[in-house]
Amino acid sequence: VPYTPLLGDMTNRLERLGFRVGSVSNMKMVWQCGPRCDVYIGVFDQVESSGLNIARDNLGLAVFDEAHCIMGDSSFRPCLERFGQYNFGLFKKVLLVSATFNRQMAQNTLQMLNVKSTLVYSNVIDCYPHVGKVYIKSLDYTLQGQSCYQALEELLGKYLDNYNHGKAVVFFNDKSRLRADALKFQNCLVIDGDMDTAQKREVINNFVYGDHRILMGTKLISNGIDVSDVNLVVFSGYSPQDIEFIQG
């Protein structure tokens, strides 16, 4: 997965399906002693420490969730530019998962991974994850003269008053604004990059399975967290790019 906040959510999904889940950071033992788990999960940055460069054979399936981040983040994450040095071509299959890919992006990503196999491409943008639901997205801007916090307070207040069910996610462009605004709201969950993996996993679990209805975080968590109860997504203080809008 591209970012640490997604580790907990993905681990929970796999464990609920009955998979034994391990960490990519323990992969060096796998190459030497054989696998002890069904699935090994980690963030893209951990590829360098996974020992993949010493792997030779018996590789199964490599899955890149939110794979559009490989190219999208490569300008500020140097580790992604070095992906081509590793043995991804030794895997029986390399699966790129994204709801915001087009064919050219997928092909360019495979080139970055140094994978020359034939690409089987499917347009998943039109495949809704929750069958039977209708998704309507609109983009509203804050009125001129109104601060971001005032607009957010008004919006969330109306949402909580008018809807007894459902959850809301608020994305901020930077951690300083996240912390400043989140402190003013009661009974909301907050997640950011300064938390360790266990803390992030606990926050996501509390939001998905608990009674908290509002989650606030930086825009990095806009990728990959699928919560069927979410029916309000707010980008506070910035305009989302196309991929962020689709992901949200």
Disulfide bonds with the S-S distance in Angstrom:
none
